Amino acid sequence: MRKYLLLCFLILLISAGCAPRRRVIVPPPPPPKFIPPERRVQYGWASWYGEEFHGRRTASGEIYDMYELTAAHRTLPFGTRVMVTHMRNGRSVTVTINDRGPFVKDRIIDLSYAAARILKMVDEGVAWVRVEVLSPPYGRGPAGRLYAVQVGAFALRVNALRLRERLKARYDNVYITVLKTRESRYWRVRVGPFPSRLRAEETARRLAREGFDVIIVPH
């Protein structure tokens, strides 16, 4: 009897070993429906990542493009738009969260190469920044019909006025738009509007040749 039971046990063990293994996929936890007030503004170190990860899939499922204005954050829902301000030079940039990280102690956000260039922190590698949530996750609808070229965003109005005067010497359609957040304001210097993205790209290339870091935005 014992031999019979032992034989049955061995048969079951072998059968289990031969059965195909199934990959168990654990779904990620659902994103929070709202962002608590204490998480809307953060101060800490920012880093950036670029060519090594260019073309790879991010945690959100999107393909990482180092030339897009995106960032990685540990907890903010994917699609959240945040304003990142370099506390030393006052430069600001708006990015969309589409990845997870950084996984280094004391760092709160990992920026794309394009965002790091705008903040002038590529060479230094890290910077002390202020991260403020501008909007919760949003759907990506069709682009607006009018476009503008953003040449700079500043936490200080005087810096925006100075840049506007520089640009007005060569461009007629220079303007400043103010972005008001819960705790501060940002002055964004833009050229435009343009009736098509193609026209905006022509001006953006010209500004880039002059040494400016630019992005094309809906007007």
Stockholm file with secondary structure:
# STOCKHOLM 1.0

chainA/1-219         MRKYLLLCFLILLISAGCAPRRRVIVPPPPPPKFIPPERRVQYGWASWYGEEFHGRRTASGEIYDMYELTAAHRTLPFGTRVMVTHMRNGRSVTVTINDRGPFVKDRIIDLSYAAARILKMVDEGVAWVRVEVLSPPYGRGPAGRLYAVQVGAFALRVNALRLRERLKARYDNVYITVLKTRESRYWRVRVGPFPSRLRAEETARRLAREGFDVIIVPH
#=GR chainA/1-219 SS CHHHHHHHHHHHHHHHHHSCCCCCCCCCCCCCSSCCGGGSEEEEEEEEECGGGTTSBCTTSCBCCTTSSEEECSSSCTTCEEEEEETTTCBEEEEEEEECCCCSTTEEEEEEHHHHHHTTCTTTCEEEEEEEEEECCCCCCCCCSCEEEEEEEESSHHHHHHHHHHHHTTCSCEEEEEEECSSCEEEEEEEEEESSHHHHHHHHHHHHHTTCCCEEEEC
#=GC SS_cons         CHHHHHHHHHHHHHHHHHSCCCCCCCCCCCCCSSCCGGGSEEEEEEEEECGGGTTSBCTTSCBCCTTSSEEECSSSCTTCEEEEEETTTCBEEEEEEEECCCCSTTEEEEEEHHHHHHTTCTTTCEEEEEEEEEECCCCCCCCCSCEEEEEEEESSHHHHHHHHHHHHTTCSCEEEEEEECSSCEEEEEEEEEESSHHHHHHHHHHHHHTTCCCEEEEC
//
